[in-house]
Amino acid sequence: MKLMDKVVIVTGGGTGVGRATAIKLASEGAKVVINYSQSEKEAFHVVTEIKELGGEAIAYKANVAIEKEVYDLVSHTVQTFGSVDGLVNNASITAQIAMDNLEAVTDEVWDSLFNVNVKGMFHCVKAVVPHMKNQQSGAIVNLGSVAGLTGIGSSIPYAATKSAIHTMTRSLAIALAPNIRVNSISPGAVDTRWWVGNEEKMYQLAGQLPLQRISIPDDIAEAILFQLTQESITGQVFTIDNGQTL
């Protein structure tokens, strides 16, 4: 899929990896929909940045955990730009809970993380698929994590949701072939606002990185664009971690 004039929704597009991805998409000629739930100011700032660079973008508020809001997001996208060609399922939440603190892992924590990280991503896929099927093309990228591979992360529920995303990606790739491709990015430690005040924990989780660097959002965004545009890959989980999982 060439990105010029393609319409791509980026959930959680106001900050971090979502922001970097939205800006890179726009730089390649895509029309970008910046979804946000709480980061309204940041989302509209990204829209302004893109427009100042000569691109096209809009911001739209929707909580991906609420299916109706997701369908409204996709409907607004199609009404505004005429189609939806790509989806970057980036919206995600976490809980900073020590791995051995099982008592702190409540039903509320489990439900909140699964509702956004897993069900929310599925809601988004389910909403865009009819439009992609009608045009017989589309590409979806789901953001996972090395926590879903190693079991080590900001909390046990977070790691479990990311593992579920990797598996769901493979299932969707089979279900939606041949016209819709579905892949996943599994980042290691990324220097985003999630780790503000917890930088020490980020470096502890990362361990001794062979490349001796922590990824920045642009690193992950470049991998996302590759998965959107490379027509020969589907059902793949790309680990971008500076050698963290070696």
Contacts in CASP RR format, 6 or more apart in sequence:
PFRMAT RR
TARGET T0000
AUTHOR 0000-0000-0000
METHOD contacts of the structure
MODEL  1
MKLMDKVVIVTGGGTGVGRATAIKLASEGAKVVINYSQSEKEAFHVVTEI
KELGGEAIAYKANVAIEKEVYDLVSHTVQTFGSVDGLVNNASITAQIAMD
NLEAVTDEVWDSLFNVNVKGMFHCVKAVVPHMKNQQSGAIVNLGSVAGLT
GIGSSIPYAATKSAIHTMTRSLAIALAPNIRVNSISPGAVDTRWWVGNEE
KMYQLAGQLPLQRISIPDDIAEAILFQLTQESITGQVFTIDNGQTL
1 85 0 8 1.000
1 86 0 8 1.000
1 137 0 8 1.000
1 138 0 8 1.000
1 139 0 8 1.000
1 228 0 8 1.000
1 229 0 8 1.000
1 231 0 8 1.000
2 229 0 8 1.000
3 25 0 8 1.000
3 28 0 8 1.000
3 29 0 8 1.000
3 30 0 8 1.000
3 225 0 8 1.000
3 228 0 8 1.000
3 229 0 8 1.000
4 28 0 8 1.000
4 29 0 8 1.000
4 30 0 8 1.000
5 29 0 8 1.000
5 30 0 8 1.000
5 31 0 8 1.000
6 29 0 8 1.000
6 30 0 8 1.000
6 31 0 8 1.000
6 85 0 8 1.000
6 86 0 8 1.000
7 30 0 8 1.000
7 31 0 8 1.000
7 33 0 8 1.000
7 77 0 8 1.000
7 81 0 8 1.000
7 82 0 8 1.000
7 83 0 8 1.000
7 84 0 8 1.000
7 85 0 8 1.000
7 86 0 8 1.000
8 25 0 8 1.000
8 30 0 8 1.000
8 31 0 8 1.000
8 32 0 8 1.000
8 33 0 8 1.000
8 84 0 8 1.000
8 85 0 8 1.000
8 86 0 8 1.000
8 87 0 8 1.000
8 88 0 8 1.000
8 228 0 8 1.000
9 32 0 8 1.000
9 33 0 8 1.000
9 35 0 8 1.000
9 73 0 8 1.000
9 74 0 8 1.000
9 77 0 8 1.000
9 84 0 8 1.000
9 86 0 8 1.000
9 87 0 8 1.000
9 88 0 8 1.000
9 124 0 8 1.000
9 128 0 8 1.000
10 18 0 8 1.000
10 21 0 8 1.000
10 22 0 8 1.000
10 25 0 8 1.000
10 32 0 8 1.000
10 33 0 8 1.000
10 34 0 8 1.000
10 35 0 8 1.000
10 88 0 8 1.000
10 90 0 8 1.000
11 35 0 8 1.000
11 64 0 8 1.000
11 87 0 8 1.000
11 88 0 8 1.000
11 89 0 8 1.000
11 90 0 8 1.000
11 91 0 8 1.000
11 124 0 8 1.000
12 18 0 8 1.000
12 34 0 8 1.000
12 35 0 8 1.000
12 36 0 8 1.000
12 37 0 8 1.000
12 39 0 8 1.000
12 43 0 8 1.000
12 90 0 8 1.000
12 91 0 8 1.000
13 19 0 8 1.000
13 21 0 8 1.000
13 22 0 8 1.000
13 34 0 8 1.000
13 35 0 8 1.000
13 36 0 8 1.000
13 39 0 8 1.000
13 43 0 8 1.000
13 46 0 8 1.000
13 90 0 8 1.000
13 91 0 8 1.000
14 22 0 8 1.000
14 34 0 8 1.000
14 36 0 8 1.000
14 39 0 8 1.000
14 42 0 8 1.000
14 43 0 8 1.000
14 45 0 8 1.000
14 46 0 8 1.000
14 59 0 8 1.000
15 39 0 8 1.000
15 42 0 8 1.000
15 192 0 8 1.000
15 193 0 8 1.000
16 190 0 8 1.000
16 192 0 8 1.000
16 193 0 8 1.000
16 217 0 8 1.000
17 90 0 8 1.000
17 143 0 8 1.000
17 187 0 8 1.000
17 190 0 8 1.000
17 192 0 8 1.000
17 217 0 8 1.000
17 220 0 8 1.000
17 221 0 8 1.000
17 224 0 8 1.000
18 88 0 8 1.000
18 90 0 8 1.000
18 217 0 8 1.000
18 221 0 8 1.000
19 42 0 8 1.000
19 46 0 8 1.000
19 217 0 8 1.000
20 216 0 8 1.000
20 217 0 8 1.000
20 218 0 8 1.000
20 220 0 8 1.000
20 221 0 8 1.000
21 88 0 8 1.000
21 90 0 8 1.000
21 217 0 8 1.000
21 220 0 8 1.000
21 221 0 8 1.000
21 224 0 8 1.000
21 225 0 8 1.000
22 32 0 8 1.000
22 34 0 8 1.000
22 46 0 8 1.000
22 50 0 8 1.000
22 57 0 8 1.000
23 46 0 8 1.000
23 49 0 8 1.000
23 50 0 8 1.000
23 53 0 8 1.000
23 221 0 8 1.000
24 218 0 8 1.000
24 221 0 8 1.000
24 222 0 8 1.000
24 224 0 8 1.000
24 225 0 8 1.000
25 32 0 8 1.000
25 225 0 8 1.000
26 32 0 8 1.000
26 50 0 8 1.000
26 53 0 8 1.000
26 54 0 8 1.000
26 55 0 8 1.000
26 56 0 8 1.000
26 57 0 8 1.000
27 53 0 8 1.000
28 225 0 8 1.000
29 55 0 8 1.000
31 55 0 8 1.000
31 56 0 8 1.000
31 57 0 8 1.000
31 81 0 8 1.000
32 50 0 8 1.000
32 56 0 8 1.000
32 57 0 8 1.000
32 58 0 8 1.000
33 57 0 8 1.000
33 58 0 8 1.000
33 59 0 8 1.000
33 60 0 8 1.000
33 73 0 8 1.000
33 76 0 8 1.000
33 77 0 8 1.000
33 80 0 8 1.000
33 81 0 8 1.000
34 43 0 8 1.000
34 46 0 8 1.000
34 47 0 8 1.000
34 57 0 8 1.000
34 58 0 8 1.000
34 59 0 8 1.000
34 60 0 8 1.000
35 43 0 8 1.000
35 59 0 8 1.000
35 60 0 8 1.000
35 61 0 8 1.000
35 62 0 8 1.000
35 64 0 8 1.000
35 73 0 8 1.000
35 91 0 8 1.000
36 42 0 8 1.000
36 43 0 8 1.000
36 59 0 8 1.000
36 60 0 8 1.000
36 61 0 8 1.000
37 61 0 8 1.000
37 62 0 8 1.000
37 63 0 8 1.000
37 64 0 8 1.000
37 91 0 8 1.000
40 59 0 8 1.000
40 61 0 8 1.000
43 59 0 8 1.000
43 61 0 8 1.000
44 59 0 8 1.000
46 57 0 8 1.000
46 59 0 8 1.000
47 57 0 8 1.000
47 58 0 8 1.000
47 59 0 8 1.000
50 56 0 8 1.000
50 57 0 8 1.000
51 57 0 8 1.000
56 81 0 8 1.000
58 80 0 8 1.000
60 73 0 8 1.000
60 76 0 8 1.000
60 77 0 8 1.000
62 69 0 8 1.000
62 70 0 8 1.000
62 72 0 8 1.000
62 73 0 8 1.000
63 69 0 8 1.000
64 70 0 8 1.000
64 91 0 8 1.000
64 116 0 8 1.000
64 120 0 8 1.000
64 121 0 8 1.000
64 123 0 8 1.000
64 124 0 8 1.000
65 115 0 8 1.000
65 116 0 8 1.000
65 119 0 8 1.000
65 120 0 8 1.000
65 123 0 8 1.000
66 123 0 8 1.000
67 123 0 8 1.000
67 126 0 8 1.000
67 127 0 8 1.000
70 120 0 8 1.000
70 123 0 8 1.000
70 124 0 8 1.000
70 126 0 8 1.000
70 127 0 8 1.000
71 127 0 8 1.000
73 127 0 8 1.000
74 84 0 8 1.000
74 124 0 8 1.000
74 127 0 8 1.000
74 128 0 8 1.000
74 131 0 8 1.000
77 84 0 8 1.000
78 84 0 8 1.000
78 131 0 8 1.000
83 131 0 8 1.000
83 135 0 8 1.000
84 128 0 8 1.000
84 131 0 8 1.000
84 132 0 8 1.000
85 132 0 8 1.000
85 135 0 8 1.000
85 137 0 8 1.000
85 138 0 8 1.000
85 139 0 8 1.000
86 128 0 8 1.000
86 132 0 8 1.000
86 138 0 8 1.000
86 139 0 8 1.000
86 140 0 8 1.000
86 228 0 8 1.000
87 124 0 8 1.000
87 125 0 8 1.000
87 128 0 8 1.000
87 139 0 8 1.000
87 140 0 8 1.000
87 141 0 8 1.000
88 140 0 8 1.000
88 141 0 8 1.000
88 143 0 8 1.000
88 224 0 8 1.000
88 228 0 8 1.000
89 121 0 8 1.000
89 124 0 8 1.000
89 125 0 8 1.000
89 140 0 8 1.000
89 141 0 8 1.000
89 142 0 8 1.000
89 143 0 8 1.000
90 143 0 8 1.000
91 116 0 8 1.000
91 120 0 8 1.000
91 121 0 8 1.000
92 116 0 8 1.000
92 117 0 8 1.000
92 143 0 8 1.000
92 144 0 8 1.000
92 161 0 8 1.000
93 112 0 8 1.000
93 113 0 8 1.000
93 116 0 8 1.000
93 117 0 8 1.000
94 113 0 8 1.000
94 154 0 8 1.000
94 155 0 8 1.000
94 158 0 8 1.000
94 194 0 8 1.000
95 109 0 8 1.000
95 112 0 8 1.000
95 113 0 8 1.000
95 154 0 8 1.000
95 155 0 8 1.000
95 157 0 8 1.000
95 158 0 8 1.000
96 154 0 8 1.000
96 155 0 8 1.000
96 198 0 8 1.000
96 201 0 8 1.000
97 104 0 8 1.000
97 105 0 8 1.000
97 109 0 8 1.000
97 154 0 8 1.000
97 155 0 8 1.000
97 156 0 8 1.000
97 157 0 8 1.000
98 104 0 8 1.000
99 152 0 8 1.000
99 153 0 8 1.000
99 155 0 8 1.000
99 156 0 8 1.000
102 156 0 8 1.000
105 155 0 8 1.000
105 156 0 8 1.000
105 157 0 8 1.000
109 155 0 8 1.000
109 157 0 8 1.000
110 157 0 8 1.000
113 155 0 8 1.000
113 157 0 8 1.000
113 158 0 8 1.000
113 161 0 8 1.000
114 157 0 8 1.000
114 161 0 8 1.000
114 164 0 8 1.000
117 158 0 8 1.000
117 161 0 8 1.000
117 162 0 8 1.000
117 164 0 8 1.000
117 165 0 8 1.000
118 161 0 8 1.000
118 164 0 8 1.000
118 165 0 8 1.000
118 168 0 8 1.000
121 142 0 8 1.000
121 165 0 8 1.000
121 168 0 8 1.000
122 168 0 8 1.000
125 140 0 8 1.000
125 172 0 8 1.000
125 182 0 8 1.000
128 140 0 8 1.000
129 176 0 8 1.000
129 180 0 8 1.000
132 138 0 8 1.000
132 176 0 8 1.000
132 179 0 8 1.000
132 180 0 8 1.000
133 179 0 8 1.000
133 180 0 8 1.000
136 179 0 8 1.000
137 179 0 8 1.000
137 180 0 8 1.000
138 179 0 8 1.000
138 180 0 8 1.000
138 181 0 8 1.000
139 180 0 8 1.000
139 181 0 8 1.000
139 182 0 8 1.000
139 183 0 8 1.000
139 227 0 8 1.000
139 228 0 8 1.000
139 229 0 8 1.000
140 172 0 8 1.000
140 176 0 8 1.000
140 180 0 8 1.000
140 181 0 8 1.000
140 182 0 8 1.000
140 183 0 8 1.000
141 182 0 8 1.000
141 183 0 8 1.000
141 184 0 8 1.000
141 185 0 8 1.000
141 224 0 8 1.000
141 227 0 8 1.000
141 228 0 8 1.000
142 165 0 8 1.000
142 168 0 8 1.000
142 169 0 8 1.000
142 182 0 8 1.000
142 183 0 8 1.000
142 184 0 8 1.000
142 185 0 8 1.000
143 165 0 8 1.000
143 184 0 8 1.000
143 185 0 8 1.000
143 187 0 8 1.000
143 220 0 8 1.000
143 224 0 8 1.000
144 162 0 8 1.000
144 165 0 8 1.000
144 166 0 8 1.000
144 184 0 8 1.000
144 185 0 8 1.000
144 186 0 8 1.000
144 187 0 8 1.000
144 237 0 8 1.000
145 153 0 8 1.000
145 158 0 8 1.000
145 159 0 8 1.000
145 162 0 8 1.000
145 186 0 8 1.000
145 187 0 8 1.000
145 188 0 8 1.000
146 186 0 8 1.000
146 187 0 8 1.000
146 188 0 8 1.000
146 239 0 8 1.000
146 241 0 8 1.000
146 244 0 8 1.000
146 245 0 8 1.000
147 153 0 8 1.000
147 154 0 8 1.000
147 158 0 8 1.000
147 159 0 8 1.000
147 162 0 8 1.000
147 163 0 8 1.000
148 159 0 8 1.000
148 160 0 8 1.000
148 162 0 8 1.000
148 163 0 8 1.000
148 165 0 8 1.000
148 166 0 8 1.000
148 186 0 8 1.000
149 163 0 8 1.000
149 166 0 8 1.000
149 186 0 8 1.000
149 239 0 8 1.000
149 245 0 8 1.000
150 159 0 8 1.000
150 245 0 8 1.000
151 159 0 8 1.000
151 163 0 8 1.000
152 159 0 8 1.000
152 205 0 8 1.000
153 159 0 8 1.000
153 205 0 8 1.000
154 194 0 8 1.000
154 201 0 8 1.000
154 205 0 8 1.000
162 186 0 8 1.000
165 184 0 8 1.000
166 184 0 8 1.000
166 186 0 8 1.000
166 237 0 8 1.000
169 182 0 8 1.000
169 183 0 8 1.000
169 184 0 8 1.000
169 235 0 8 1.000
169 237 0 8 1.000
170 235 0 8 1.000
170 237 0 8 1.000
172 182 0 8 1.000
172 235 0 8 1.000
173 181 0 8 1.000
173 182 0 8 1.000
173 183 0 8 1.000
173 234 0 8 1.000
173 235 0 8 1.000
173 236 0 8 1.000
174 235 0 8 1.000
176 182 0 8 1.000
177 234 0 8 1.000
181 227 0 8 1.000
181 231 0 8 1.000
181 233 0 8 1.000
181 234 0 8 1.000
181 235 0 8 1.000
182 234 0 8 1.000
182 235 0 8 1.000
183 227 0 8 1.000
183 233 0 8 1.000
183 234 0 8 1.000
183 235 0 8 1.000
183 236 0 8 1.000
183 237 0 8 1.000
183 238 0 8 1.000
184 235 0 8 1.000
184 236 0 8 1.000
184 237 0 8 1.000
184 238 0 8 1.000
185 220 0 8 1.000
185 223 0 8 1.000
185 224 0 8 1.000
185 227 0 8 1.000
185 237 0 8 1.000
185 238 0 8 1.000
185 240 0 8 1.000
186 237 0 8 1.000
186 238 0 8 1.000
186 239 0 8 1.000
186 240 0 8 1.000
186 241 0 8 1.000
187 215 0 8 1.000
187 220 0 8 1.000
187 240 0 8 1.000
187 241 0 8 1.000
188 206 0 8 1.000
188 215 0 8 1.000
188 239 0 8 1.000
188 240 0 8 1.000
188 241 0 8 1.000
188 242 0 8 1.000
188 244 0 8 1.000
188 245 0 8 1.000
189 195 0 8 1.000
189 202 0 8 1.000
189 203 0 8 1.000
189 205 0 8 1.000
189 206 0 8 1.000
189 209 0 8 1.000
189 214 0 8 1.000
189 215 0 8 1.000
189 241 0 8 1.000
189 242 0 8 1.000
189 244 0 8 1.000
190 214 0 8 1.000
190 215 0 8 1.000
190 216 0 8 1.000
190 217 0 8 1.000
190 219 0 8 1.000
190 220 0 8 1.000
191 202 0 8 1.000
191 214 0 8 1.000
191 215 0 8 1.000
191 216 0 8 1.000
191 217 0 8 1.000
192 217 0 8 1.000
195 201 0 8 1.000
195 202 0 8 1.000
202 214 0 8 1.000
203 214 0 8 1.000
206 214 0 8 1.000
206 242 0 8 1.000
206 244 0 8 1.000
207 244 0 8 1.000
209 241 0 8 1.000
209 242 0 8 1.000
209 243 0 8 1.000
209 244 0 8 1.000
210 242 0 8 1.000
210 243 0 8 1.000
210 246 0 8 1.000
211 242 0 8 1.000
211 243 0 8 1.000
212 242 0 8 1.000
213 242 0 8 1.000
214 242 0 8 1.000
215 240 0 8 1.000
215 241 0 8 1.000
215 242 0 8 1.000
219 240 0 8 1.000
220 240 0 8 1.000
223 238 0 8 1.000
223 240 0 8 1.000
227 233 0 8 1.000
227 236 0 8 1.000
227 238 0 8 1.000
239 245 0 8 1.000
END
